[in-house]
């Protein structure tokens, strides 16, 4: 592993403190913009905030992102989904700390904000940055403020032409909203072989396309694009059109937008348009935006991204995680080569509630298992447990028969786990043929995943036990954190794992 040769740029971390060598007026300007942004955010009704996905960037994050950008002299900066302008204005203000010279050219800001009620605070913040620029001997920025960024996509005929490449850099905290498949932008991107299932991915595509070759994009986005099936073509597009140069991870998914009670794992990612993928990617792990990094290294891009352009992006946060991933990848078997399948429980509570009961109803029923039927460290599920709010039986009838598993040995997993090291990411437990011998099968609620053989039980119980022990290991725990972060484990993530040989697993399960 190569220790990072990078020196932290002034203003990157710690962002909460005054930055050495920069004028104190910069902190005053940014603190005023941050306070104004918080005040505007608090005044927006919850319904409107959800409608436009208006979760404004905290000042600490804005400073971090601004310090990650290199904007050339007189460059054009893009800020889509600008809100009050905290990102674009922070980036400009940081550049006005550079000494002015006779060759200094005015910067330009091309901003988009669909909610026109935010234009007034945007312009008020702009006036503060303009005043700071003049005080530092620079010309004030030239600013163009437009409304709907997706309107850029209405002119999609020329979007992917060189004439539209007008930005030197872009900085984004795009909206997080599902993209309707029938929207004009979704249809257009699909016609170009690109699926972007969420607005934040669309914003990244459009912003990258507007960059000049070699231009930089820094974006605060959910981690969800880095794994899973839905974002495969988006990952391919990113790999084909940019070099991923820097990823900033945060240890908790609850503290970035804590003022809005948003629980979501986000990363800051820096891309360079049109460049071949850098051999090394800078990865920074922070506890919060206000603290010094816990860890920073340069990682081999081949380890992070793999040879397949659509493969999962692995984002290690420590030397131990790198070693765990490498150890896991060196194992000889896959789920497929072991003859195992991965599925999710087929009983969605809201759809099958009328068929679920506690045992008082007459007629045929089978046990219904939830994620709460076992705890971390348990090797077998507990049933019944008489949960006060959860039915423990499922009626066996025409509506449910195809969603009931036949008796056998299955390895169960919790689809969603708590976001802390004490509980971990992987919670395997076993159901055996003998456990429900008095029933014609059992059913699994949708928050339970399971390993099987062609939809039926695992024929070798020692294989199942050996697999359970392997999945309980620290190696798999750390590898899953690298693959899927703190989000739920999905099929594609699990299929990315490698496993010991059949003989080794059987021996471990003896």
C-alpha positions as CSV (number, residue, x, y, z in Angstrom):
1,X,0.0,0.0,0.0
2,X,1.3,3.4,-0.9
3,X,1.0,6.2,1.6
4,X,-0.6,9.2,0.1
5,X,2.0,11.7,-1.2
6,X,-0.7,14.4,-1.3
7,X,-0.4,17.4,1.0
8,X,-3.7,18.6,2.2
9,X,-4.7,21.8,0.4
10,X,-5.2,24.8,2.7
11,X,-8.9,24.9,3.7
12,X,-9.6,21.2,3.2
13,X,-9.4,19.7,6.7
14,X,-10.0,20.7,9.4
15,X,-12.7,22.9,7.9
16,X,-14.1,24.0,11.2
17,X,-11.0,26.0,12.1
18,X,-9.7,29.2,10.6
19,X,-7.4,28.3,7.7
20,X,-3.7,29.3,8.1
21,X,-2.5,31.7,5.4
22,X,-6.0,32.7,4.2
23,X,-7.6,36.1,5.1
24,X,-10.0,36.0,8.1
25,X,-12.5,37.8,5.9
26,X,-12.9,34.5,4.0
27,X,-14.2,32.8,7.1
28,X,-16.5,35.8,7.8
29,X,-18.0,35.6,4.2
30,X,-18.4,31.8,4.3
31,X,-19.9,31.8,7.8
32,X,-22.5,34.5,6.7
33,X,-23.4,32.4,3.6
34,X,-23.7,29.3,5.8
35,X,-25.9,31.0,8.3
36,X,-28.1,32.5,5.6
37,X,-28.4,29.0,4.0
38,X,-29.4,27.4,7.3
39,X,-32.0,30.1,7.9
40,X,-33.5,29.6,4.4
41,X,-33.5,25.8,4.9
42,X,-35.4,26.1,8.2
43,X,-38.1,28.3,6.7
44,X,-38.9,25.8,3.8
45,X,-42.0,23.7,4.6
46,X,-41.3,20.0,4.8
47,X,-43.5,19.2,1.8
48,X,-41.8,21.6,-0.5
49,X,-38.4,20.5,0.7
50,X,-39.3,16.9,-0.2
51,X,-40.8,18.0,-3.5
52,X,-37.5,19.6,-4.7
53,X,-35.2,17.4,-2.6
54,X,-33.9,20.6,-0.9
55,X,-31.3,19.4,1.5
56,X,-28.7,22.1,1.4
57,X,-25.0,21.5,1.7
58,X,-23.7,22.2,5.2
59,X,-20.9,24.8,5.3
60,X,-18.3,22.4,6.4
61,X,-19.0,20.1,3.4
62,X,-19.1,23.1,1.0
63,X,-15.7,24.2,2.2
64,X,-14.3,20.7,1.7
65,X,-15.7,20.4,-1.8
66,X,-14.5,23.9,-2.8
67,X,-11.0,23.0,-1.7
68,X,-11.0,19.9,-3.9
69,X,-11.5,21.9,-7.1
70,X,-8.9,23.5,-9.3
71,X,-10.5,26.4,-11.3
72,X,-8.2,28.0,-13.9
73,X,-7.8,31.7,-14.1
74,X,-11.0,33.2,-15.5
75,X,-12.6,29.8,-15.6
76,X,-16.3,29.0,-15.8
77,X,-17.8,27.1,-12.8
78,X,-21.1,25.2,-13.0
79,X,-23.4,24.8,-10.0
80,X,-26.6,22.8,-10.8
81,X,-29.2,22.6,-8.1
82,X,-27.6,25.6,-6.6
83,X,-30.1,26.4,-3.8
84,X,-28.7,29.5,-2.0
85,X,-25.4,29.1,-3.9
86,X,-23.4,27.8,-1.0
87,X,-21.2,25.5,-3.1
88,X,-20.5,27.7,-6.1
89,X,-20.0,30.8,-3.9
90,X,-17.6,28.9,-1.6
91,X,-15.5,27.7,-4.5
92,X,-15.3,31.2,-5.9
93,X,-14.5,32.8,-2.6
94,X,-11.6,30.3,-2.0
95,X,-10.2,31.2,-5.4
96,X,-10.3,34.9,-4.6
97,X,-7.7,34.2,-1.9
98,X,-5.2,33.8,-4.7
99,X,-3.1,36.9,-5.3
100,X,-4.5,39.1,-8.0
101,X,-2.3,40.0,-10.9
102,X,-2.4,42.0,-14.2
103,X,-3.4,38.8,-15.9
104,X,-6.2,37.9,-13.6
105,X,-9.4,37.3,-15.5
106,X,-12.9,37.4,-13.9
107,X,-14.4,34.0,-13.0
108,X,-17.8,33.1,-14.3
109,X,-20.5,31.1,-12.5
110,X,-23.3,29.3,-14.4
111,X,-25.9,28.3,-11.9
112,X,-29.2,26.5,-12.1
113,X,-32.0,26.5,-9.4
114,X,-35.5,25.4,-10.3
115,X,-37.1,26.9,-7.2
116,X,-37.3,30.6,-7.9
117,X,-38.0,31.5,-4.3
118,X,-34.3,30.7,-3.7
119,X,-33.0,33.2,-6.2
120,X,-33.1,36.1,-3.8
121,X,-31.0,34.4,-1.1
122,X,-28.7,33.2,-3.9
123,X,-28.1,36.8,-5.1
124,X,-27.7,38.0,-1.6
125,X,-24.9,35.5,-1.0
126,X,-23.4,36.4,-4.4
127,X,-23.2,40.1,-3.4
128,X,-21.1,39.0,-0.3
129,X,-18.7,37.0,-2.5
130,X,-18.5,39.9,-5.1
131,X,-17.6,42.3,-2.3
132,X,-14.9,39.9,-1.0
133,X,-13.5,39.5,-4.5
134,X,-13.1,43.3,-4.9
135,X,-11.6,43.6,-1.5
136,X,-9.0,41.0,-2.5
137,X,-8.2,42.9,-5.7
138,X,-10.1,40.7,-8.1
139,X,-12.9,41.5,-10.5
140,X,-16.3,40.3,-9.3
141,X,-17.7,37.1,-10.9
142,X,-19.8,37.1,-14.0
143,X,-22.9,35.1,-13.0
144,X,-25.7,33.5,-15.0
145,X,-28.6,32.1,-13.0
146,X,-31.1,29.9,-14.8
147,X,-34.0,27.7,-13.5
148,X,-34.5,24.0,-14.4
149,X,-31.2,22.2,-15.0
150,X,-33.1,19.4,-16.8
151,X,-34.1,22.1,-19.3
152,X,-30.5,21.6,-20.6
153,X,-31.7,18.2,-21.6
154,X,-34.5,19.7,-23.7
155,X,-31.8,20.7,-26.1
156,X,-30.3,17.2,-26.0
157,X,-29.6,17.1,-29.7
158,X,-26.5,19.1,-29.1
159,X,-25.7,18.2,-25.6
160,X,-23.1,15.6,-26.4
161,X,-21.5,17.9,-29.1
162,X,-18.3,19.8,-28.3
163,X,-20.2,23.1,-28.7
164,X,-21.9,22.5,-25.4
165,X,-18.6,22.0,-23.5
166,X,-18.5,25.3,-21.8
167,X,-17.5,24.6,-18.1
168,X,-14.0,24.4,-16.7
169,X,-15.3,22.9,-13.4
170,X,-18.5,22.0,-11.8
171,X,-19.6,21.5,-8.2
172,X,-22.9,19.7,-7.3
173,X,-25.1,18.6,-4.5
174,X,-27.8,17.3,-6.8
175,X,-31.4,16.3,-5.9
176,X,-32.0,12.8,-4.8
177,X,-35.2,11.7,-6.5
178,X,-36.3,8.7,-8.5
179,X,-36.3,9.5,-12.2
180,X,-39.6,8.7,-14.1
181,X,-38.8,6.3,-16.9
182,X,-41.0,8.3,-19.3
183,X,-39.5,11.7,-18.6
184,X,-37.8,13.3,-21.7
185,X,-34.3,13.2,-20.2
186,X,-34.7,9.5,-19.2
187,X,-35.8,8.6,-22.7
188,X,-33.0,10.5,-24.3
189,X,-30.3,9.0,-22.1
190,X,-31.8,5.5,-22.7
191,X,-31.5,6.1,-26.5
192,X,-27.8,6.6,-25.9
193,X,-27.6,3.4,-23.9
194,X,-27.5,5.1,-20.6
195,X,-29.8,4.3,-17.7
196,X,-29.8,6.9,-14.9
197,X,-32.5,5.8,-12.3
198,X,-32.1,8.8,-10.1
199,X,-31.9,12.6,-10.7
200,X,-28.6,12.8,-9.0
201,X,-27.1,10.6,-11.7
202,X,-28.7,12.7,-14.4
203,X,-27.2,15.8,-12.9
204,X,-23.8,14.2,-12.9
205,X,-24.1,13.1,-16.6
206,X,-25.3,16.6,-17.7
207,X,-22.6,18.4,-15.7
208,X,-19.9,16.2,-17.0
209,X,-21.1,16.7,-20.6
210,X,-20.9,20.4,-20.1
211,X,-17.3,20.3,-19.0
212,X,-14.4,20.9,-21.3
213,X,-12.0,18.0,-21.7
214,X,-9.9,17.8,-18.6
215,X,-12.5,19.8,-16.6
216,X,-13.2,18.7,-13.0
217,X,-16.5,17.7,-11.3
218,X,-16.8,17.5,-7.5
219,X,-20.2,16.1,-6.3
220,X,-21.8,15.2,-3.1
221,X,-23.9,12.2,-3.9
222,X,-25.4,9.0,-2.4
223,X,-23.2,6.0,-2.5
224,X,-25.9,3.9,-4.1
225,X,-24.4,4.4,-7.6
226,X,-21.3,2.4,-6.6
227,X,-23.1,-0.9,-6.4
228,X,-26.3,-2.7,-7.4
229,X,-27.8,-3.6,-10.8
230,X,-29.7,-0.4,-11.5
231,X,-26.6,1.8,-11.8
232,X,-24.6,-0.6,-14.0
233,X,-24.8,1.4,-17.2
234,X,-24.2,4.6,-15.2
235,X,-21.0,3.2,-13.8
236,X,-19.9,2.2,-17.3
237,X,-20.6,5.7,-18.5
238,X,-18.6,7.3,-15.7
239,X,-15.7,4.9,-16.4
240,X,-15.8,5.6,-20.2
241,X,-16.0,9.4,-19.8
242,X,-14.0,10.3,-16.8
243,X,-11.2,9.5,-14.4
244,X,-12.3,9.0,-10.8
245,X,-9.6,10.8,-8.8
246,X,-10.7,11.3,-5.3
247,X,-13.4,9.8,-3.0
248,X,-14.2,11.2,0.5
249,X,-16.2,8.8,2.7
250,X,-17.8,9.6,6.0
251,X,-18.0,7.1,8.8
252,X,-21.6,7.8,9.7
253,X,-24.5,8.1,7.3
254,X,-26.5,10.2,9.8
255,X,-24.4,13.3,10.4
256,X,-24.1,15.1,7.0
257,X,-27.7,16.2,6.8
258,X,-28.6,15.7,10.5
259,X,-30.5,19.0,10.5
260,X,-33.0,17.5,8.1
261,X,-33.0,14.0,9.7
262,X,-31.7,12.4,6.5
263,X,-30.3,8.9,7.0
264,X,-28.3,8.2,3.9
265,X,-24.7,7.3,3.1
266,X,-23.1,10.0,1.0
267,X,-19.7,10.4,-0.6
268,X,-17.8,13.3,-2.2
269,X,-16.4,12.2,-5.5
270,X,-14.0,14.1,-7.8
271,X,-14.0,13.2,-11.5
272,X,-11.8,14.5,-14.4
273,X,-13.6,14.5,-17.8
274,X,-12.1,12.7,-20.7
275,X,-9.0,11.5,-18.9
276,X,-7.9,7.9,-18.8
277,X,-8.5,6.3,-15.4
278,X,-5.7,7.3,-13.0
279,X,-3.7,4.3,-11.7
280,X,-4.2,5.5,-8.1
281,X,-7.4,6.9,-6.5
282,X,-7.2,9.1,-3.4
283,X,-9.6,7.9,-0.7
284,X,-10.2,10.0,2.4
285,X,-12.2,8.6,5.4
286,X,-13.7,11.2,7.8
287,X,-15.8,10.8,10.9
288,X,-17.6,14.1,10.2
289,X,-17.0,17.0,7.9
290,X,-15.6,19.1,10.8
291,X,-12.9,16.6,11.9
292,X,-9.5,15.7,10.6
293,X,-9.4,12.6,8.3
294,X,-9.2,9.3,10.1
295,X,-7.4,7.8,7.1
296,X,-6.1,8.7,3.7
297,X,-4.4,6.6,1.1
298,X,-3.9,6.2,-2.6
299,X,-5.5,3.0,-3.7
300,X,-4.9,1.0,-6.9
301,X,-7.8,1.8,-9.2
302,X,-7.9,-1.8,-10.5
303,X,-8.7,-2.9,-7.0
304,X,-11.4,-0.3,-6.6
305,X,-13.1,-0.7,-9.9
306,X,-12.1,-4.0,-11.5
307,X,-11.7,-4.8,-15.2
308,X,-15.4,-4.8,-16.0
309,X,-16.5,-1.2,-16.6
310,X,-19.9,-2.0,-15.0
311,X,-18.5,-3.7,-11.9
312,X,-19.0,-2.6,-8.4
313,X,-16.9,0.3,-7.1
314,X,-15.1,-0.8,-4.0
315,X,-14.2,2.0,-1.6
316,X,-11.8,0.8,1.1
317,X,-11.4,3.0,4.1
318,X,-8.4,1.4,5.8
319,X,-5.4,-0.9,5.2
320,X,-7.3,-3.7,7.0
321,X,-10.2,-3.3,4.6
322,X,-7.8,-3.5,1.6
323,X,-6.2,-6.7,3.0
324,X,-9.7,-8.2,3.7
325,X,-10.8,-7.5,0.1
326,X,-7.7,-9.0,-1.4
327,X,-8.0,-12.1,0.9
328,X,-11.6,-12.5,-0.2
329,X,-10.9,-12.0,-3.9
330,X,-8.2,-14.7,-3.6
331,X,-10.7,-17.4,-2.6
332,X,-11.4,-19.9,-5.4
333,X,-15.2,-20.2,-5.5
334,X,-18.3,-18.1,-6.4
335,X,-21.8,-18.7,-5.3
336,X,-22.5,-20.1,-8.8
337,X,-19.6,-22.5,-8.7
338,X,-20.7,-23.8,-5.3
339,X,-24.2,-24.4,-6.8
340,X,-25.8,-21.8,-4.5
341,X,-28.4,-19.2,-5.2
342,X,-29.2,-15.9,-3.4
343,X,-32.8,-14.7,-3.0
344,X,-35.0,-12.4,-0.9
345,X,-38.0,-13.5,1.2
346,X,-41.2,-13.3,-0.8
347,X,-43.7,-12.1,1.8
348,X,-44.1,-8.4,1.7
349,X,-46.1,-7.5,4.8
350,X,-48.3,-4.8,3.3
351,X,-49.4,-7.2,0.5
352,X,-50.0,-10.4,2.5
353,X,-51.3,-9.0,5.8
354,X,-54.7,-10.7,5.3
355,X,-52.9,-14.1,5.1
356,X,-50.7,-13.5,8.2
357,X,-51.9,-14.4,11.7
358,X,-50.8,-15.4,15.2
359,X,-52.3,-18.9,15.2
360,X,-55.8,-18.3,16.3
361,X,-57.3,-18.8,12.8
362,X,-58.2,-22.2,11.5
363,X,-56.7,-23.9,8.4
364,X,-53.3,-24.8,7.2
365,X,-50.5,-22.5,8.1
366,X,-46.7,-22.4,7.9
367,X,-44.1,-20.6,10.1
368,X,-43.3,-17.0,9.0
369,X,-39.8,-15.9,9.8
370,X,-38.6,-12.3,10.1
371,X,-35.2,-10.7,10.6
372,X,-35.9,-10.4,14.3
373,X,-36.1,-14.2,14.6
374,X,-32.4,-14.3,15.3
375,X,-29.7,-12.1,16.6
376,X,-26.1,-11.6,15.6
377,X,-24.1,-14.6,16.7
378,X,-27.1,-17.0,16.7
379,X,-26.5,-20.1,14.6
380,X,-30.2,-21.0,14.4
381,X,-33.5,-19.0,14.1
382,X,-35.9,-18.9,17.0
383,X,-39.5,-19.6,16.3
384,X,-42.1,-18.9,17.6
385,X,-41.0,-15.8,19.6
386,X,-44.4,-14.2,20.0
387,X,-43.5,-10.7,18.8
388,X,-46.1,-8.2,20.0
389,X,-46.7,-6.7,16.6
390,X,-45.7,-9.4,14.1
391,X,-47.8,-12.4,13.1
392,X,-45.8,-15.7,13.2
393,X,-47.9,-17.8,10.8
394,X,-48.8,-17.6,7.1
395,X,-51.9,-19.2,5.8
396,X,-51.2,-21.8,3.1
397,X,-53.6,-21.1,0.2
398,X,-53.6,-20.3,-3.5
399,X,-52.3,-16.8,-2.9
400,X,-49.3,-17.9,-0.9
401,X,-48.4,-21.4,-2.0
402,X,-45.7,-20.2,-4.5
403,X,-44.1,-18.1,-1.8
404,X,-43.6,-20.9,0.7
405,X,-40.2,-22.7,0.8
406,X,-40.3,-26.5,1.1
407,X,-38.6,-28.1,4.1
408,X,-34.8,-28.2,4.0
409,X,-31.6,-26.5,5.1
410,X,-31.3,-22.8,4.2
411,X,-28.8,-20.1,5.2
412,X,-30.6,-16.9,6.2
413,X,-29.3,-13.4,6.2
414,X,-30.6,-10.1,7.4
415,X,-31.1,-7.8,4.4
416,X,-30.7,-4.6,6.4
417,X,-28.4,-4.3,9.4
418,X,-27.7,-1.4,11.8
419,X,-25.0,1.1,10.9
420,X,-22.4,0.4,13.6
421,X,-19.5,-1.9,14.1
422,X,-21.1,-3.7,17.1
423,X,-23.7,-5.3,14.9
424,X,-21.8,-5.6,11.7
425,X,-23.1,-6.1,8.1
426,X,-23.7,-9.9,7.8
427,X,-25.9,-11.9,10.1
428,X,-26.1,-15.6,8.9
429,X,-28.2,-18.2,10.7
430,X,-29.5,-21.6,9.6
431,X,-32.9,-23.2,9.2
432,X,-32.7,-27.0,9.1
433,X,-35.1,-29.6,7.7
434,X,-35.7,-30.9,11.2
435,X,-36.6,-27.5,12.6
436,X,-40.0,-27.4,10.9
437,X,-40.6,-31.1,10.4
438,X,-44.2,-30.7,11.6
439,X,-45.0,-28.2,8.8
440,X,-45.1,-28.4,5.0
441,X,-42.6,-25.6,4.8
442,X,-42.0,-22.1,6.0
443,X,-42.1,-18.5,4.6
444,X,-39.7,-15.6,4.8
445,X,-40.6,-11.9,5.1
446,X,-39.1,-9.5,2.6
447,X,-36.3,-8.3,5.0
448,X,-34.8,-11.7,5.1
449,X,-32.4,-13.1,2.4
450,X,-31.4,-16.7,2.0
451,X,-29.0,-19.1,0.2
452,X,-30.4,-22.1,-1.4
453,X,-29.9,-24.7,-4.2
454,X,-32.1,-24.1,-7.2
455,X,-34.8,-22.6,-4.9
456,X,-34.7,-25.6,-2.5
457,X,-32.7,-26.6,0.5
458,X,-28.9,-26.9,0.6
459,X,-28.3,-30.6,0.3
460,X,-25.2,-30.7,2.4
461,X,-25.8,-29.3,5.9
462,X,-22.1,-29.1,6.7
463,X,-21.6,-26.9,3.6
464,X,-24.3,-24.6,4.9
465,X,-22.6,-24.5,8.3
466,X,-19.2,-23.9,6.8
467,X,-20.6,-21.1,4.7
468,X,-22.2,-19.6,7.8
469,X,-18.9,-19.6,9.7
470,X,-17.1,-18.0,6.7
471,X,-19.8,-15.2,6.5
472,X,-19.3,-14.5,10.2
473,X,-15.6,-13.8,9.6
474,X,-14.0,-10.4,9.9
475,X,-12.8,-10.8,6.3
476,X,-16.3,-10.9,4.9
477,X,-17.5,-8.2,7.4
478,X,-14.9,-5.8,6.1
479,X,-15.3,-6.8,2.5
480,X,-19.0,-6.1,2.6
481,X,-18.4,-2.7,4.1
482,X,-16.1,-1.9,1.1
483,X,-18.6,-3.3,-1.4
484,X,-21.9,-1.9,-0.1
485,X,-20.9,0.6,2.6
486,X,-23.7,1.0,5.2
487,X,-26.5,0.4,2.8
488,X,-28.5,-2.8,2.6
489,X,-26.9,-5.9,1.1
490,X,-28.3,-6.7,-2.3
491,X,-27.8,-9.7,-4.7
492,X,-25.2,-8.1,-6.8
493,X,-23.1,-7.2,-3.8
494,X,-23.3,-10.7,-2.4
495,X,-22.5,-12.3,-5.8
496,X,-19.3,-10.2,-5.9
497,X,-17.9,-12.2,-2.9
498,X,-15.6,-15.1,-3.4
499,X,-15.6,-18.2,-1.1
500,X,-13.4,-21.0,0.0
501,X,-13.5,-24.4,-1.8
502,X,-16.4,-26.8,-1.2
503,X,-14.0,-29.1,0.8
504,X,-12.8,-26.2,3.0
505,X,-16.4,-25.1,3.7
506,X,-17.5,-28.6,4.6
507,X,-14.6,-29.1,6.9
508,X,-15.3,-25.8,8.6
509,X,-19.0,-26.9,9.1
510,X,-18.2,-30.3,10.6
